[in-house]
Amino acid sequence: MTVTSLRFKDEQYREIKELAEFEGVSVTTFMRQTILDRLQDEDDYYEAAQNLEESNGETVSRDEIRRRLGIV
């Protein structure tokens, strides 16, 4: 496991701490989860962009997806 440190202006840290308290977690847990969520978002975006490229820009409507899944 790797340990790292971050520096924030006092006001920025106060805002982070308030959000962590609102979520009911420690500042460390809040920052770790926020970063991991961002990494997941980036992975999702990359995968979506790759899928769109592989489909040559062809898309399927939400209604078509619902029909295919039998959710209509």
Gaussian input, Z-matrix of N, CA and C with variables (Angstrom, degrees):
# hf/3-21g

backbone

0 1
 N
 C     1     B1
 C     2     B2     1     A1
 N     3     B3     2     A2     1     D1
 C     4     B4     3     A3     2     D2
 C     5     B5     4     A4     3     D3
 N     6     B6     5     A5     4     D4
 C     7     B7     6     A6     5     D5
 C     8     B8     7     A7     6     D6
 N     9     B9     8     A8     7     D7
 C    10    B10     9     A9     8     D8
 C    11    B11    10    A10     9     D9
 N    12    B12    11    A11    10    D10
 C    13    B13    12    A12    11    D11
 C    14    B14    13    A13    12    D12
 N    15    B15    14    A14    13    D13
 C    16    B16    15    A15    14    D14
 C    17    B17    16    A16    15    D15
 N    18    B18    17    A17    16    D16
 C    19    B19    18    A18    17    D17
 C    20    B20    19    A19    18    D18
 N    21    B21    20    A20    19    D19
 C    22    B22    21    A21    20    D20
 C    23    B23    22    A22    21    D21
 N    24    B24    23    A23    22    D22
 C    25    B25    24    A24    23    D23
 C    26    B26    25    A25    24    D24
 N    27    B27    26    A26    25    D25
 C    28    B28    27    A27    26    D26
 C    29    B29    28    A28    27    D27
 N    30    B30    29    A29    28    D28
 C    31    B31    30    A30    29    D29
 C    32    B32    31    A31    30    D30
 N    33    B33    32    A32    31    D31
 C    34    B34    33    A33    32    D32
 C    35    B35    34    A34    33    D33
 N    36    B36    35    A35    34    D34
 C    37    B37    36    A36    35    D35
 C    38    B38    37    A37    36    D36
 N    39    B39    38    A38    37    D37
 C    40    B40    39    A39    38    D38
 C    41    B41    40    A40    39    D39
 N    42    B42    41    A41    40    D40
 C    43    B43    42    A42    41    D41
 C    44    B44    43    A43    42    D42
 N    45    B45    44    A44    43    D43
 C    46    B46    45    A45    44    D44
 C    47    B47    46    A46    45    D45
 N    48    B48    47    A47    46    D46
 C    49    B49    48    A48    47    D47
 C    50    B50    49    A49    48    D48
 N    51    B51    50    A50    49    D49
 C    52    B52    51    A51    50    D50
 C    53    B53    52    A52    51    D51
 N    54    B54    53    A53    52    D52
 C    55    B55    54    A54    53    D53
 C    56    B56    55    A55    54    D54
 N    57    B57    56    A56    55    D55
 C    58    B58    57    A57    56    D56
 C    59    B59    58    A58    57    D57
 N    60    B60    59    A59    58    D58
 C    61    B61    60    A60    59    D59
 C    62    B62    61    A61    60    D60
 N    63    B63    62    A62    61    D61
 C    64    B64    63    A63    62    D62
 C    65    B65    64    A64    63    D63
 N    66    B66    65    A65    64    D64
 C    67    B67    66    A66    65    D65
 C    68    B68    67    A67    66    D66
 N    69    B69    68    A68    67    D67
 C    70    B70    69    A69    68    D68
 C    71    B71    70    A70    69    D69
 N    72    B72    71    A71    70    D70
 C    73    B73    72    A72    71    D71
 C    74    B74    73    A73    72    D72
 N    75    B75    74    A74    73    D73
 C    76    B76    75    A75    74    D74
 C    77    B77    76    A76    75    D75
 N    78    B78    77    A77    76    D76
 C    79    B79    78    A78    77    D77
 C    80    B80    79    A79    78    D78
 N    81    B81    80    A80    79    D79
 C    82    B82    81    A81    80    D80
 C    83    B83    82    A82    81    D81
 N    84    B84    83    A83    82    D82
 C    85    B85    84    A84    83    D83
 C    86    B86    85    A85    84    D84
 N    87    B87    86    A86    85    D85
 C    88    B88    87    A87    86    D86
 C    89    B89    88    A88    87    D87
 N    90    B90    89    A89    88    D88
 C    91    B91    90    A90    89    D89
 C    92    B92    91    A91    90    D90
 N    93    B93    92    A92    91    D91
 C    94    B94    93    A93    92    D92
 C    95    B95    94    A94    93    D93
 N    96    B96    95    A95    94    D94
 C    97    B97    96    A96    95    D95
 C    98    B98    97    A97    96    D96
 N    99    B99    98    A98    97    D97
 C   100   B100    99    A99    98    D98
 C   101   B101   100   A100    99    D99
 N   102   B102   101   A101   100   D100
 C   103   B103   102   A102   101   D101
 C   104   B104   103   A103   102   D102
 N   105   B105   104   A104   103   D103
 C   106   B106   105   A105   104   D104
 C   107   B107   106   A106   105   D105
 N   108   B108   107   A107   106   D106
 C   109   B109   108   A108   107   D107
 C   110   B110   109   A109   108   D108
 N   111   B111   110   A110   109   D109
 C   112   B112   111   A111   110   D110
 C   113   B113   112   A112   111   D111
 N   114   B114   113   A113   112   D112
 C   115   B115   114   A114   113   D113
 C   116   B116   115   A115   114   D114
 N   117   B117   116   A116   115   D115
 C   118   B118   117   A117   116   D116
 C   119   B119   118   A118   117   D117
 N   120   B120   119   A119   118   D118
 C   121   B121   120   A120   119   D119
 C   122   B122   121   A121   120   D120
 N   123   B123   122   A122   121   D121
 C   124   B124   123   A123   122   D122
 C   125   B125   124   A124   123   D123
 N   126   B126   125   A125   124   D124
 C   127   B127   126   A126   125   D125
 C   128   B128   127   A127   126   D126
 N   129   B129   128   A128   127   D127
 C   130   B130   129   A129   128   D128
 C   131   B131   130   A130   129   D129
 N   132   B132   131   A131   130   D130
 C   133   B133   132   A132   131   D131
 C   134   B134   133   A133   132   D132
 N   135   B135   134   A134   133   D133
 C   136   B136   135   A135   134   D134
 C   137   B137   136   A136   135   D135
 N   138   B138   137   A137   136   D136
 C   139   B139   138   A138   137   D137
 C   140   B140   139   A139   138   D138
 N   141   B141   140   A140   139   D139
 C   142   B142   141   A141   140   D140
 C   143   B143   142   A142   141   D141
 N   144   B144   143   A143   142   D142
 C   145   B145   144   A144   143   D143
 C   146   B146   145   A145   144   D144
 N   147   B147   146   A146   145   D145
 C   148   B148   147   A147   146   D146
 C   149   B149   148   A148   147   D147
 N   150   B150   149   A149   148   D148
 C   151   B151   150   A150   149   D149
 C   152   B152   151   A151   150   D150
 N   153   B153   152   A152   151   D151
 C   154   B154   153   A153   152   D152
 C   155   B155   154   A154   153   D153
 N   156   B156   155   A155   154   D154
 C   157   B157   156   A156   155   D155
 C   158   B158   157   A157   156   D156
 N   159   B159   158   A158   157   D157
 C   160   B160   159   A159   158   D158
 C   161   B161   160   A160   159   D159
 N   162   B162   161   A161   160   D160
 C   163   B163   162   A162   161   D161
 C   164   B164   163   A163   162   D162
 N   165   B165   164   A164   163   D163
 C   166   B166   165   A165   164   D164
 C   167   B167   166   A166   165   D165
 N   168   B168   167   A167   166   D166
 C   169   B169   168   A168   167   D167
 C   170   B170   169   A169   168   D168
 N   171   B171   170   A170   169   D169
 C   172   B172   171   A171   170   D170
 C   173   B173   172   A172   171   D171
 N   174   B174   173   A173   172   D172
 C   175   B175   174   A174   173   D173
 C   176   B176   175   A175   174   D174
 N   177   B177   176   A176   175   D175
 C   178   B178   177   A177   176   D176
 C   179   B179   178   A178   177   D177
 N   180   B180   179   A179   178   D178
 C   181   B181   180   A180   179   D179
 C   182   B182   181   A181   180   D180
 N   183   B183   182   A182   181   D181
 C   184   B184   183   A183   182   D182
 C   185   B185   184   A184   183   D183
 N   186   B186   185   A185   184   D184
 C   187   B187   186   A186   185   D185
 C   188   B188   187   A187   186   D186
 N   189   B189   188   A188   187   D187
 C   190   B190   189   A189   188   D188
 C   191   B191   190   A190   189   D189
 N   192   B192   191   A191   190   D190
 C   193   B193   192   A192   191   D191
 C   194   B194   193   A193   192   D192
 N   195   B195   194   A194   193   D193
 C   196   B196   195   A195   194   D194
 C   197   B197   196   A196   195   D195
 N   198   B198   197   A197   196   D196
 C   199   B199   198   A198   197   D197
 C   200   B200   199   A199   198   D198
 N   201   B201   200   A200   199   D199
 C   202   B202   201   A201   200   D200
 C   203   B203   202   A202   201   D201
 N   204   B204   203   A203   202   D202
 C   205   B205   204   A204   203   D203
 C   206   B206   205   A205   204   D204
 N   207   B207   206   A206   205   D205
 C   208   B208   207   A207   206   D206
 C   209   B209   208   A208   207   D207
 N   210   B210   209   A209   208   D208
 C   211   B211   210   A210   209   D209
 C   212   B212   211   A211   210   D210
 N   213   B213   212   A212   211   D211
 C   214   B214   213   A213   212   D212
 C   215   B215   214   A214   213   D213

   B1=1.4495
   B2=1.5191
   B3=1.3061
   B4=1.4512
   B5=1.5219
   B6=1.2974
   B7=1.4635
   B8=1.5160
   B9=1.3256
   B10=1.4580
   B11=1.5189
   B12=1.3011
   B13=1.4625
   B14=1.5174
   B15=1.3150
   B16=1.4579
   B17=1.5185
   B18=1.3034
   B19=1.4570
   B20=1.5225
   B21=1.3165
   B22=1.4597
   B23=1.5215
   B24=1.2937
   B25=1.4570
   B26=1.5228
   B27=1.3290
   B28=1.4648
   B29=1.5373
   B30=1.3021
   B31=1.4679
   B32=1.5301
   B33=1.3235
   B34=1.4635
   B35=1.5286
   B36=1.3218
   B37=1.4657
   B38=1.5209
   B39=1.3259
   B40=1.4649
   B41=1.5277
   B42=1.3278
   B43=1.4673
   B44=1.5236
   B45=1.3221
   B46=1.4668
   B47=1.5204
   B48=1.3255
   B49=1.4574
   B50=1.5259
   B51=1.3215
   B52=1.4647
   B53=1.5258
   B54=1.3288
   B55=1.4646
   B56=1.5197
   B57=1.3220
   B58=1.4606
   B59=1.5266
   B60=1.3238
   B61=1.4639
   B62=1.5193
   B63=1.3258
   B64=1.4633
   B65=1.5259
   B66=1.3342
   B67=1.4625
   B68=1.5272
   B69=1.3217
   B70=1.4552
   B71=1.5201
   B72=1.3206
   B73=1.4676
   B74=1.5191
   B75=1.3247
   B76=1.4632
   B77=1.5252
   B78=1.3166
   B79=1.4640
   B80=1.5298
   B81=1.3233
   B82=1.4687
   B83=1.5258
   B84=1.3228
   B85=1.4647
   B86=1.5179
   B87=1.3228
   B88=1.4626
   B89=1.5222
   B90=1.3380
   B91=1.4641
   B92=1.5207
   B93=1.3356
   B94=1.4644
   B95=1.5279
   B96=1.3442
   B97=1.4603
   B98=1.5243
   B99=1.3236
   B100=1.4666
   B101=1.5251
   B102=1.3110
   B103=1.4680
   B104=1.5254
   B105=1.3208
   B106=1.4674
   B107=1.5250
   B108=1.3370
   B109=1.4688
   B110=1.5223
   B111=1.3251
   B112=1.4593
   B113=1.5279
   B114=1.3312
   B115=1.4672
   B116=1.5327
   B117=1.3246
   B118=1.4614
   B119=1.5269
   B120=1.3326
   B121=1.4676
   B122=1.5259
   B123=1.3240
   B124=1.4593
   B125=1.5283
   B126=1.3226
   B127=1.4721
   B128=1.5242
   B129=1.3321
   B130=1.4672
   B131=1.5231
   B132=1.3323
   B133=1.4624
   B134=1.5209
   B135=1.3353
   B136=1.4568
   B137=1.5233
   B138=1.3291
   B139=1.4618
   B140=1.5246
   B141=1.3334
   B142=1.4690
   B143=1.5245
   B144=1.3310
   B145=1.4620
   B146=1.5220
   B147=1.3266
   B148=1.4616
   B149=1.5348
   B150=1.3327
   B151=1.4660
   B152=1.5181
   B153=1.3321
   B154=1.4590
   B155=1.5250
   B156=1.3219
   B157=1.4601
   B158=1.5261
   B159=1.3259
   B160=1.4647
   B161=1.5242
   B162=1.3391
   B163=1.4630
   B164=1.5222
   B165=1.3522
   B166=1.4660
   B167=1.5213
   B168=1.3390
   B169=1.4565
   B170=1.5100
   B171=1.3283
   B172=1.4621
   B173=1.5300
   B174=1.3240
   B175=1.4574
   B176=1.5209
   B177=1.3201
   B178=1.4640
   B179=1.5186
   B180=1.3159
   B181=1.4607
   B182=1.5281
   B183=1.3148
   B184=1.4616
   B185=1.5234
   B186=1.3269
   B187=1.4717
   B188=1.5213
   B189=1.3417
   B190=1.4710
   B191=1.5229
   B192=1.3078
   B193=1.4651
   B194=1.5236
   B195=1.3188
   B196=1.4776
   B197=1.5375
   B198=1.3416
   B199=1.4655
   B200=1.5162
   B201=1.3365
   B202=1.4534
   B203=1.5299
   B204=1.3217
   B205=1.4650
   B206=1.5245
   B207=1.3337
   B208=1.4618
   B209=1.5119
   B210=1.3143
   B211=1.4646
   B212=1.5307
   B213=1.2914
   B214=1.4716
   B215=1.4991
   A1=108.21
   A2=116.88
   A3=122.93
   A4=109.86
   A5=116.19
   A6=121.97
   A7=107.27
   A8=116.09
   A9=120.54
   A10=108.73
   A11=116.10
   A12=119.61
   A13=108.75
   A14=115.08
   A15=121.91
   A16=108.76
   A17=116.24
   A18=120.99
   A19=108.48
   A20=114.90
   A21=121.70
   A22=109.16
   A23=115.64
   A24=119.59
   A25=106.57
   A26=116.29
   A27=120.48
   A28=111.92
   A29=116.84
   A30=120.78
   A31=110.86
   A32=117.23
   A33=120.56
   A34=110.32
   A35=116.71
   A36=119.82
   A37=110.59
   A38=116.93
   A39=120.27
   A40=110.71
   A41=116.37
   A42=119.99
   A43=111.17
   A44=116.57
   A45=120.72
   A46=109.95
   A47=116.13
   A48=120.73
   A49=111.35
   A50=117.24
   A51=120.96
   A52=111.05
   A53=116.64
   A54=119.93
   A55=111.06
   A56=116.93
   A57=120.78
   A58=110.12
   A59=116.55
   A60=120.35
   A61=110.80
   A62=116.64
   A63=120.70
   A64=110.49
   A65=116.69
   A66=121.67
   A67=111.88
   A68=116.99
   A69=120.81
   A70=114.12
   A71=116.12
   A72=120.95
   A73=109.12
   A74=115.34
   A75=120.34
   A76=109.48
   A77=114.81
   A78=120.16
   A79=109.74
   A80=116.72
   A81=120.69
   A82=110.99
   A83=116.33
   A84=120.48
   A85=110.75
   A86=116.63
   A87=120.85
   A88=111.12
   A89=116.90
   A90=119.84
   A91=111.42
   A92=117.05
   A93=120.52
   A94=109.82
   A95=117.03
   A96=120.06
   A97=111.72
   A98=116.73
   A99=120.60
   A100=110.66
   A101=116.28
   A102=120.47
   A103=110.63
   A104=117.50
   A105=120.35
   A106=111.16
   A107=117.35
   A108=120.67
   A109=110.55
   A110=117.16
   A111=121.22
   A112=110.93
   A113=115.90
   A114=119.48
   A115=110.64
   A116=117.19
   A117=121.10
   A118=110.47
   A119=116.79
   A120=120.64
   A121=111.02
   A122=116.89
   A123=120.73
   A124=110.83
   A125=116.60
   A126=120.28
   A127=110.73
   A128=116.32
   A129=120.53
   A130=111.04
   A131=116.07
   A132=119.85
   A133=110.61
   A134=117.15
   A135=121.19
   A136=110.70
   A137=116.16
   A138=119.94
   A139=111.20
   A140=117.04
   A141=120.27
   A142=111.18
   A143=116.72
   A144=120.35
   A145=110.38
   A146=117.15
   A147=121.14
   A148=110.45
   A149=116.90
   A150=120.38
   A151=111.17
   A152=116.55
   A153=120.14
   A154=110.40
   A155=116.90
   A156=120.80
   A157=110.77
   A158=116.31
   A159=120.68
   A160=111.83
   A161=117.22
   A162=120.06
   A163=111.73
   A164=116.03
   A165=121.60
   A166=111.95
   A167=116.69
   A168=121.78
   A169=114.22
   A170=117.65
   A171=120.56
   A172=108.74
   A173=116.20
   A174=120.87
   A175=110.45
   A176=115.70
   A177=122.47
   A178=106.97
   A179=116.71
   A180=120.38
   A181=111.32
   A182=115.16
   A183=120.91
   A184=110.35
   A185=116.52
   A186=120.24
   A187=111.21
   A188=116.52
   A189=120.11
   A190=110.51
   A191=117.21
   A192=120.58
   A193=110.12
   A194=116.05
   A195=120.26
   A196=110.64
   A197=116.19
   A198=119.56
   A199=110.20
   A200=116.54
   A201=121.00
   A202=112.03
   A203=116.11
   A204=120.18
   A205=112.90
   A206=116.35
   A207=120.52
   A208=113.68
   A209=116.51
   A210=121.19
   A211=111.61
   A212=118.17
   A213=122.61
   A214=111.10
   D1=142.86
   D2=179.80
   D3=-107.65
   D4=140.81
   D5=176.75
   D6=-110.47
   D7=138.68
   D8=178.43
   D9=-135.23
   D10=163.59
   D11=176.48
   D12=-127.26
   D13=152.93
   D14=-179.98
   D15=-128.90
   D16=150.98
   D17=176.75
   D18=-117.09
   D19=133.19
   D20=178.52
   D21=-130.51
   D22=150.32
   D23=168.82
   D24=-65.20
   D25=152.53
   D26=-176.18
   D27=-53.80
   D28=-43.49
   D29=-178.52
   D30=-64.99
   D31=-40.75
   D32=178.28
   D33=-62.73
   D34=-44.02
   D35=-179.88
   D36=-64.47
   D37=-39.67
   D38=178.11
   D39=-58.57
   D40=-43.18
   D41=179.06
   D42=-64.64
   D43=-41.96
   D44=178.40
   D45=-62.31
   D46=-45.08
   D47=-179.66
   D48=-62.41
   D49=-40.60
   D50=178.02
   D51=-62.59
   D52=-42.82
   D53=178.95
   D54=-65.63
   D55=-40.94
   D56=178.23
   D57=-61.76
   D58=-45.27
   D59=178.42
   D60=-61.82
   D61=-41.14
   D62=178.16
   D63=-60.34
   D64=-39.58
   D65=179.30
   D66=-78.20
   D67=-12.28
   D68=179.17
   D69=77.96
   D70=29.45
   D71=-179.89
   D72=-130.85
   D73=167.91
   D74=176.41
   D75=-72.35
   D76=162.76
   D77=177.21
   D78=-60.56
   D79=-42.19
   D80=-179.68
   D81=-61.10
   D82=-47.06
   D83=179.15
   D84=-62.45
   D85=-42.55
   D86=179.84
   D87=-61.12
   D88=-47.13
   D89=-179.26
   D90=-66.04
   D91=-42.39
   D92=179.58
   D93=-60.23
   D94=-48.28
   D95=-177.42
   D96=-66.38
   D97=-36.70
   D98=178.29
   D99=-62.28
   D100=-44.00
   D101=179.17
   D102=-66.62
   D103=-43.78
   D104=179.54
   D105=-64.73
   D106=-37.55
   D107=175.97
   D108=-61.88
   D109=-41.29
   D110=179.20
   D111=-64.31
   D112=-41.50
   D113=177.01
   D114=-60.70
   D115=-41.82
   D116=178.78
   D117=-63.95
   D118=-41.83
   D119=177.13
   D120=-59.87
   D121=-42.79
   D122=178.95
   D123=-64.19
   D124=-42.11
   D125=177.41
   D126=-62.06
   D127=-43.28
   D128=179.35
   D129=-62.65
   D130=-42.67
   D131=179.10
   D132=-62.79
   D133=-46.38
   D134=180.00
   D135=-59.39
   D136=-44.07
   D137=-179.87
   D138=-64.58
   D139=-41.76
   D140=178.78
   D141=-64.48
   D142=-42.59
   D143=179.30
   D144=-63.88
   D145=-40.44
   D146=178.91
   D147=-65.45
   D148=-42.26
   D149=178.35
   D150=-63.23
   D151=-41.02
   D152=179.45
   D153=-64.71
   D154=-40.99
   D155=178.46
   D156=-63.24
   D157=-43.79
   D158=-178.81
   D159=-67.65
   D160=-24.32
   D161=179.47
   D162=-89.84
   D163=5.38
   D164=-178.16
   D165=56.88
   D166=32.83
   D167=176.82
   D168=83.62
   D169=-2.39
   D170=-179.98
   D171=-73.98
   D172=131.47
   D173=-179.70
   D174=-121.78
   D175=168.10
   D176=177.68
   D177=-124.78
   D178=135.04
   D179=-177.81
   D180=-69.31
   D181=159.36
   D182=177.72
   D183=-60.36
   D184=-40.35
   D185=178.81
   D186=-61.56
   D187=-39.39
   D188=178.81
   D189=-65.97
   D190=-41.49
   D191=177.52
   D192=-61.13
   D193=-45.80
   D194=179.38
   D195=-61.10
   D196=-40.67
   D197=179.20
   D198=-63.45
   D199=-44.78
   D200=-179.21
   D201=-63.06
   D202=-33.37
   D203=179.89
   D204=-88.02
   D205=-2.58
   D206=179.65
   D207=71.71
   D208=29.44
   D209=-177.59
   D210=-96.39
   D211=-4.35
   D212=-175.09
   D213=-60.40

